[in-house]
Amino acid sequence: MKLSKELKAGLIAIFAIISFVILYQFMKGKNLFTTDNVFYAKYDNVEGLAVSNPVSINGLKVGQVDEIKPITKGGKLHFVVKLTIDDTFEFSKNSTVEIFEPGLMSGKEMKINLFYDGETAKDGDTLKGNYQLSMLNSLSSQVKPVKDQLSNVLLKLDSTLASTNKIVDEQNRREIKLLLSNLNQTVTAFKGTAEQTNRILSSNENGLHNVIDNANKTLLTTNATVEKYGKVAERVDIDKLNLTIDEFSKTAAKLNNVISGIQNGEGSLGKLAKDEQLYNNLTKTSENLNKLVEDLKTNPKRYLNFSVFGKNNKD
């Protein structure tokens, strides 16, 4: 059977078109000769994700992004991402699909964070979408609070400098200069005093050494005296000292007995201390004796009669 040239041209054109479609789909990462499962995920922001970006599980590519469809509902925009995943992989319906950036300069990719509990995901199910901040976005989110704090600090510093400029006017500057000048003079005076002190110490260095030597000799003499006193103390007879203390205790006891006897009216001293009549008699005798002495001083001729020439004169 012979084919006409037109039929051959048509078959060749159809074959070329089919080959082109297969090659195009292959270049997009699709395999027309395998059956993949289709899953969906919903996002408010796809973070720059594009069709044919890879989808991985634990670092292994298992599919790709097939379609990103924007949907507006209730005035709000969201995106539905269609994924094709190799049907040899099974995972829980509770697993999440996360948009992430594997490197600093690489494009966006998607990965399935596996969960092993719950019902197994089936073809056509919608999975929970999630996204991970890129390195630059993460750094930006961390730097922004620091930037805000730095701005506040700069504003406070600016206001502080303005206040300082108001305080440090021309008059205050002159006063500060005068204060610094006085401070320099004081430092110069201290420096001169220190130099004079050094000269005095240098000129009296020998005298200071003599004083220190004498002090050392005094300390040595004191140490020797203390050692001698310690040796004398060691030679004291403890038994004799105890015997002396006992004798002193006996004498003190006897003295206490005598004092007790006097207080009790025993003996002459005791009677003298306790007998009121004897005390009164002695008091009266003392008074009479005092009167007699006074009368003797007043009228001595009454008691003494003598003459220079041996003749008695009678009144």
C-alpha positions in Angstrom: 0.0 0.0 0.0 1.4 3.2 -1.2 0.8 6.4 0.7 0.4 9.6 -1.1 2.8 12.4 -0.5 0.0 14.5 1.1 -0.7 11.8 3.7 2.9 11.3 4.4 3.3 15.0 5.0 0.3 15.1 7.3 1.5 12.1 9.3 4.9 13.7 9.6 3.3 17.0 10.8 1.2 15.2 13.4 4.2 13.3 14.6 6.2 16.5 14.9 3.4 18.2 16.8 3.1 15.3 19.2 6.9 15.1 19.7 7.0 18.9 20.3 4.3 18.6 22.9 6.0 15.7 24.6 9.4 17.5 24.5 7.8 20.7 25.8 6.1 18.8 28.7 9.4 16.9 29.4 11.3 20.2 29.5 8.7 21.5 32.0 9.4 18.4 34.1 6.3 16.5 33.3 6.3 12.9 32.3 3.3 12.0 30.1 3.9 8.3 30.5 3.4 8.2 34.3 0.3 8.7 36.4 0.8 11.4 39.1 -1.5 12.4 42.0 -2.8 15.9 42.0 -3.0 17.9 45.2 -3.9 21.5 45.9 -2.8 24.1 48.5 -4.1 27.5 49.3 -2.0 30.6 49.9 -2.5 34.3 50.5 1.0 35.0 49.2 3.0 32.6 46.9 6.3 34.5 47.7 7.5 34.5 44.0 6.6 30.8 43.4 6.4 29.9 39.6 5.0 27.0 37.6 7.3 24.0 37.2 9.1 24.8 40.4 10.1 21.5 42.1 8.3 19.8 45.0 10.3 17.7 47.4 9.9 15.3 50.3 12.8 15.2 52.8 15.1 16.7 50.1 14.0 14.4 47.3 12.2 15.8 44.3 8.8 14.0 44.0 6.8 16.4 41.8 6.4 20.0 40.6 4.1 23.0 40.6 1.6 22.4 37.8 -0.5 25.6 38.0 -1.0 28.7 40.1 -4.5 30.0 39.9 -5.5 33.4 41.5 -9.0 33.5 43.0 -10.9 36.5 44.3 -13.6 35.8 46.9 -15.4 38.3 49.0 -13.0 41.0 47.9 -10.0 39.1 49.1 -7.3 37.6 46.8 -5.8 34.1 47.4 -4.0 31.6 45.3 -4.6 27.9 44.7 -1.5 26.0 43.7 -1.9 22.7 41.8 0.8 20.1 42.5 1.6 16.9 40.7 3.2 14.3 43.0 4.6 10.9 42.1 1.9 8.4 43.1 4.5 6.1 44.7 4.7 8.4 47.7 2.0 8.2 50.3 1.6 10.6 53.3 -1.0 11.8 55.7 -3.7 14.3 54.8 -2.5 16.4 57.8 0.8 17.0 56.1 1.6 20.6 55.1 3.0 22.0 51.8 5.5 24.8 52.5 7.0 27.3 50.2 10.7 27.9 51.0 13.9 29.2 49.5 16.8 26.7 49.7 19.5 29.2 49.0 20.2 32.9 49.1 20.1 33.3 45.3 18.0 30.3 44.4 14.3 30.4 43.3 11.4 29.3 45.4 10.6 25.6 45.9 7.9 23.6 47.7 8.3 20.8 50.2 5.9 18.5 51.9 6.3 18.4 55.7 5.2 14.8 56.5 2.7 13.9 59.2 2.2 10.2 59.8 -1.0 10.4 61.8 -4.5 10.6 60.2 -6.0 9.6 57.0 -3.8 9.1 53.9 -4.0 11.9 51.3 -5.7 10.9 48.1 -5.6 12.3 44.6 -7.4 15.7 44.4 -7.2 16.5 48.1 -6.4 20.0 49.4 -3.5 20.2 51.8 -2.7 23.0 54.3 -0.4 25.6 52.8 2.4 27.3 54.6 5.5 29.3 53.8 8.9 29.9 55.3 10.5 33.4 55.3 13.5 33.7 53.1 16.9 34.4 54.6 16.7 38.1 53.4 13.2 38.5 54.8 14.2 36.8 58.0 17.2 39.2 58.4 14.9 42.1 57.5 12.4 41.1 60.1 15.2 40.9 62.7 16.9 44.0 61.6 13.7 46.2 61.6 13.3 46.2 65.4 17.0 47.1 65.8 16.6 49.8 63.2 13.6 51.3 65.0 15.4 51.2 68.3 18.5 52.8 66.7 16.3 55.5 65.3 14.8 56.2 68.7 18.3 56.4 70.2 19.5 58.8 67.5 16.4 61.0 68.1 17.2 61.1 71.8 20.8 61.8 71.1 19.9 64.6 68.8 17.7 66.2 71.4 20.4 65.7 74.0 22.9 67.4 71.8 20.5 70.3 71.2 20.0 70.7 74.9 23.7 70.5 75.5 24.3 73.3 72.9 21.7 75.4 74.7 23.4 74.9 78.1 26.9 75.4 76.8 26.5 79.0 75.7 29.3 81.6 75.4 29.3 82.5 79.1 29.4 78.8 80.1 32.2 78.2 77.7 34.2 81.0 79.3 33.5 79.6 82.8 34.6 76.2 81.6 37.8 77.6 80.2 38.5 79.4 83.5 37.8 76.2 85.4 40.2 74.3 83.2 42.8 77.0 83.6 42.5 76.9 87.4 42.7 73.1 87.3 45.9 73.3 85.3 47.3 75.7 87.9 46.3 73.4 90.7 48.0 70.4 88.9 51.1 72.5 88.4 51.1 73.4 92.2 50.8 69.8 93.1 53.6 68.9 90.7 55.9 71.5 92.4 54.9 70.2 95.9 55.7 66.6 94.8 59.1 67.8 93.5 59.9 69.6 96.8 58.8 66.5 98.7 61.1 64.3 96.6 64.0 66.8 97.3 63.3 66.8 101.0 63.2 63.0 101.1 66.4 62.8 99.1 68.3 65.3 101.3 67.1 63.5 104.5 67.5 60.0 103.2 70.3 59.2 105.7 68.3 60.5 108.6 65.3 58.4 107.6 67.5 55.3 107.4 68.8 56.1 110.9 65.3 56.4 112.2 64.3 53.1 110.6 67.5 51.4 112.0 66.7 52.7 115.5 63.1 51.5 115.3 64.4 48.1 114.2 66.8 48.1 117.2 64.0 49.1 119.6 61.9 46.2 118.2 64.7 43.8 118.8 65.2 45.0 122.4 61.5 44.7 123.0 61.5 41.2 121.7 64.4 40.3 123.9 62.7 41.7 127.0 59.5 39.8 126.2 61.5 36.6 125.9 63.3 37.2 129.2 59.9 37.9 130.9 58.6 34.7 129.4 61.6 32.8 130.8 61.1 34.4 134.3 57.4 33.5 134.2 58.4 29.9 133.4 60.7 29.8 136.4 57.9 30.9 138.8 57.1 28.0 141.3 53.4 27.4 140.8 53.2 25.4 144.0 54.6 28.2 146.1 52.3 30.7 144.5 49.3 28.5 145.2 50.5 28.1 148.9 50.8 31.9 149.2 47.3 32.3 147.8 46.0 29.8 150.3 47.6 31.6 153.2 46.2 34.9 152.0 42.7 33.2 151.9 43.1 32.1 155.5 44.1 35.6 156.6 41.2 37.0 154.8 38.9 34.5 156.5 40.3 35.5 160.0 39.8 39.2 159.2 36.2 38.5 158.2 35.7 36.7 161.6 37.1 39.7 163.5 34.8 42.1 161.6 31.9 39.8 162.2 32.7 39.8 165.9 32.8 43.6 166.0 29.5 43.7 164.2 28.0 41.2 166.8 29.3 43.3 169.7 32.1 40.9 170.8 35.3 42.2 172.3 36.2 45.7 173.3 35.8 47.1 169.8 32.5 45.3 169.5 31.2 46.6 172.8 32.4 50.1 171.9 30.6 49.8 168.6 27.4 48.2 170.0 27.1 49.7 173.6 25.2 53.0 173.3 25.5 53.8 177.0 29.3 53.5 176.8 29.2 55.6 173.7 27.1 58.3 175.4 29.4 58.3 178.5 32.5 58.7 176.3 30.7 61.5 174.4 29.9 63.3 177.7 33.4 62.8 179.0 34.7 64.3 175.7 32.4 67.3 176.0 33.4 67.9 179.7 37.0 67.6 178.7 36.5 70.2 176.0 34.8 72.5 178.4 37.7 72.1 180.9 40.2 73.0 178.2 38.2 76.0 177.1 37.9 77.2 180.8 41.7 76.6 181.3 42.4 78.8 178.3 40.0 81.5 179.5 41.0 81.5 183.3 44.5 80.0 183.6 45.1 81.6 187.0 42.3 79.6 188.4 44.3 76.5 187.8 47.9 77.7 187.8 49.4 80.0 190.5 53.1 80.9 190.4 55.4 84.0 191.0 58.5 85.1 189.4 60.2 86.0 192.7 58.9 83.1 194.7 56.0 85.0 196.3 52.5 83.7 196.0 50.0 86.4 194.9 46.5 85.8 196.0 43.7 87.4 194.5 
